[in-house]
Amino acid sequence: MNLNKDHNLILRDCVKAKKVWNALLNSSQSARFFTMDFQPWLRVNLMSKIVWADGIPWNLVFVFTCWYIWKWRNHYAFHGDEELAFDSIQIITAAVKEWFKTSNVSSTKCAKVEAWFAWEPPSAGVFKLNVDGSRKVAFGHIGVGGVLRDVSGDWCSGFAVNLGKGQILEAELWGLFFGLRMTVAKGFNNLIVEMDSAVAIQLVQQHDSLTLHPLASLVSGCWQLMQQLENCSLHHIFREKNNVADRLAAWSYNLDLGICVFDEAPSWIGTSLVVFLPISPK
């Protein structure tokens, strides 16, 4: 068996993979991209100094694309799906941009500006739901947490869930699901939802085109819960504005598998609930 040839076929040369690569490559790359042997192909792209777009290095885009192609290929092999029903390029670019933004990688040196972030209350008559997912990288454990607050910043309800093992995107979406389910059960109808995962938000916004996505059922469940509310909007925020939900998600590892609902704010939340209190970026 020629492993290099097999890897080329899976990651680069099959029809579906070529379609993805051609959408991402610029004209200066495409000439050699599909002609190199596997190991030189990996080495050249991983060591590339080309800037792809918005200051993002090509080697980062290359790594994410290889990972997604491998993931989708396995999905085809085990589930027999034929076509991608969702925008694969949009999913890859969103993941790359989110990672690049949060990793603070930049090709240019900029002056450091100190910024302060704090949770902002909703307008009168509207409630705000903040949700977050957490993952312990060393063990793969995931948990979620969320809090529902009113215009004064007062605690309406909260929750934490130990989900066992999984991936961070899965945790983010479960956090949204449990938070929406809690809100619907309590009869609140005017809702703003905030979370710090841009990818999770994008998946929910594209819910009707995710038939083959591994998390399609969970995304659909979130969307259906949102439709049960009279007014519901979903927004991306900085992690520092999501501090209470973040602490609840981290605390979930203290639980057995399952959900814990807080009708009142736990004492260990402390001053994180104070409205307009600046929170120093992590």
Disulfide bonds with the S-S distance in Angstrom:
none
